[in-house]
């Protein structure tokens, strides 16, 4: 994920509620922005994330993977 601080502000202004992301297999996912708030820095949100879902598609966990 690579989203600038400025672009993520759309979530805070109420102009967007979900973030569109693409997984490593090319699938497009829409994830509520509130799940990314803790990863926001002055540069925005960068890095790879691990998403765990239930069989019903509900979010169980989202964590940022360490850079190597």
C-alpha positions in Angstrom: 0.0 0.0 0.0 1.2 3.5 -0.8 -1.2 6.2 0.0 -0.2 9.8 0.7 -1.2 11.6 3.9 -3.2 14.1 1.7 -5.1 11.3 -0.1 -6.0 9.6 3.2 -7.4 12.8 4.5 -10.5 12.1 2.3 -11.4 9.5 4.9 -11.2 12.1 7.7 -13.2 14.7 5.8 -16.0 12.1 5.2 -15.4 12.1 1.4 -14.5 8.4 1.5 -15.1 5.6 4.0 -13.3 2.7 2.4 -9.8 2.2 1.0 -9.4 0.3 -2.2 -6.4 -2.1 -2.1 -5.1 -4.8 -4.4 -3.7 -8.0 -2.9 -0.7 -9.9 -4.2 -2.9 -12.0 -6.4 -4.4 -8.9 -8.1 -7.8 -9.0 -6.3 -9.3 -5.7 -5.4 -10.5 -5.3 -1.8 -12.4 -2.5 -0.2 -11.4 -2.0 3.5 -12.9 0.5 5.9 -10.5 3.4 6.4 -10.8 3.1 10.2 -8.7 0.0 10.1 -5.7 1.9 8.7 -5.8 4.9 11.1 -3.1 3.5 13.4 -0.7 3.1 10.4 -1.0 6.7 9.2 2.1 8.8 9.5 3.0 12.3 8.2 4.1 10.5 5.0 0.8 8.6 4.7 0.5 4.8 4.7 3.2 2.7 3.1 4.1 -0.9 3.2 2.7 -4.4 2.9 -0.1 -5.6 5.2 -1.5 -8.9 6.2 -5.2 -9.2 6.3 -7.1 -12.0 8.0 -10.8 -12.5 7.3 -13.5 -14.9 8.5 -15.1 -17.2 6.0 -17.9 -14.6 5.8 -15.4 -11.9 4.8 -15.3 -10.0 8.1 -12.0 -8.6 9.2 -10.3 -10.4 12.0 -6.9 -8.6 12.0 -4.8 -6.3 9.9 -1.1 -5.9 10.6 1.8 -4.2 8.8 4.5 -6.6 7.7 8.1 -5.8 8.5 10.3 -4.5 5.7 13.2 -6.7 4.8 
